Amino acid sequence: MRKDVGVDGDAQRIGQLVWMLFLKIFDDKEQEWELLDEKYKSPLPEKYRWRSWAANAEGITGEELKEFIDIKLFPALRDLQAKGDDQRAFVIRNVFTDAYNYMKSGQLLRQVINKIQESVDFNKAQERHLFGDMYEQILKDLQSAGNAGEYYTPRAVTEFMVRMVNPRLGETVLDPACGTGGFLSCTIEHVRKHDVKTAADERRLQASIRGVEKKPLPHLLCTTNMILHGIEVPTNIRHDNTLARPLRDYTPKDRVNVVITNPPFGGMEEDGIESNFPSAFRTRETADLFLVLIMNLLKAGGRAALVLPDGTLFGEGIKTRIKEKLLEECNLHTIVRLPNGVFSPYTGIKTNLLFFTKGSPTKEIWYYEHPYPDGVKSYNKTKPMRIEEFAAEQKWWGKEEDGFAKRKENEFAWKVGIEEIKARNYNLDIKNPHAPDVIAHDPVELLKSYNALMNEIKDTRNELKNALADALMSRAS
């Protein structure tokens, strides 16, 4: 693809690769469905199935192949109509609504297609497993693909959050900003491991997974990811902006048991989106709006885990009102403070994992400061965060049913009562009392430090002026 003049940058290369992988995977799945159900009918016209135009290495190529893809295949898939109750056509149409063929060379297109065809047979268990690892690497590569990096949360973080929230069979799980589907795929694996024993259990699991993604590339990546994780017809992965729906329009049937997400932070929503929210919480900052939305979407007793930047913890104004609402309506029982570099190179902003349950007010918040592992000063491509690093948090965690009674303070863990938090005007950016050298982001403390530094600079400047004046006087005399 790097030889093709039409493909510019890693994000486009990944988008180009994934729509082709989607069609190959779908074709392999169709072979399975045909074996299991002799009445199975493909939603695709025969000439547009992968096996008909792509599978033959000596098939159409060059300008004929490019014209077929641009003029026939893509328009047909974007206008695909469902047959009866089969929703597979809907999934395909949704995927290709905003997919594009960037490649200009039909010869290079044929080479890429042939490589995909020969590389993996999704119906072979070993190859499917290897391909799953390969797809995970594709998603990781997004971190260095410009703005596309916002779609991928490190696997260690997603796995830890899912383990601690512990979604179970029968619970509806939502990621309202699902990106490439990392939290949803981890949830599927978690529930299958603990609860799925029968085909009926599997159907129940598949019906309980929901995701919404605003941007076309991650939506395509997520839909493909769900198929790779055995969600046969991922109709619950919607291409939409969750924030675009007025909060008052959500009804009890929209409520869910579990929300696990990493909402985009640092971004601003388009004009008018904030009007979907009550006036007290209107802001254009994406992460803040998602926090309000999540509180509204949870059922009573529902659990949430989300990634939020430091700015939400110490922010004032509307952020204060949002935090007050959170602590009044939910039990924000745990904040895990992550070290710098977890989301590099996409962002260097320091982040936190918030865990809360809706239905009872917060009485105290436990903090856990996640340290770098021994010998690591920052994370990078060669030294990514690993799930094993969270072993200490998992051992310390305890059970919400008994109020986390077994938790103990240690060099990384401490708790703060609600009265202290109210006295701080809901500033949740509380430094580790066991590590006083840790930098705090409390605006009052920062202002004090700034003023002290300015006074030191002033004193030093006066000393220099006096010394220079004395030197000049001595020279003159």
Secondary structure, 3 states (H helix, E strand, C coil): CCCCCCCCCHHHHHHHHHHHHHHHHHHHHHHHHHHHCCCCCCCCCHHHCHHHHCCCCCCCCHHHHHHHHHHHHHHHHHCCCCCCCCCHHHHHHHHHCCCCCCCCCHHHHHHHHHHHHHHCCCCCHHHHHHHHHHHHHHHHHHHHCHHHHHHCCCHHHHHHHHHHHCCCCCCCEEECCCCCCHHHHHHHHHHHHHCCCCHHHHHHHHHCEEEEECCHHHHHHHHHHHHHCCCCCCCCEEECCHHHCCHHHCCHHHCEEEEEECCCCCCECCCCHHHHCCHHHCCCEHHHHHHHHHHHHEEEEEEEEEEEEHHHHHCCCHHHHHHHHHHHHEEEEEEEECCCCCCCCCCCCCEEEEEEEECCCCCEEEEEECCCCCCCCCCCCCCCCCHHHHHHHHHHHCCHHHCCCCCCCCCCEEEEEHHHHHHCCCCCCCCCCCCCCCCCCCHHHHHHHHHHHHHHHHHHHHHHHHHHHHHHHHHHC
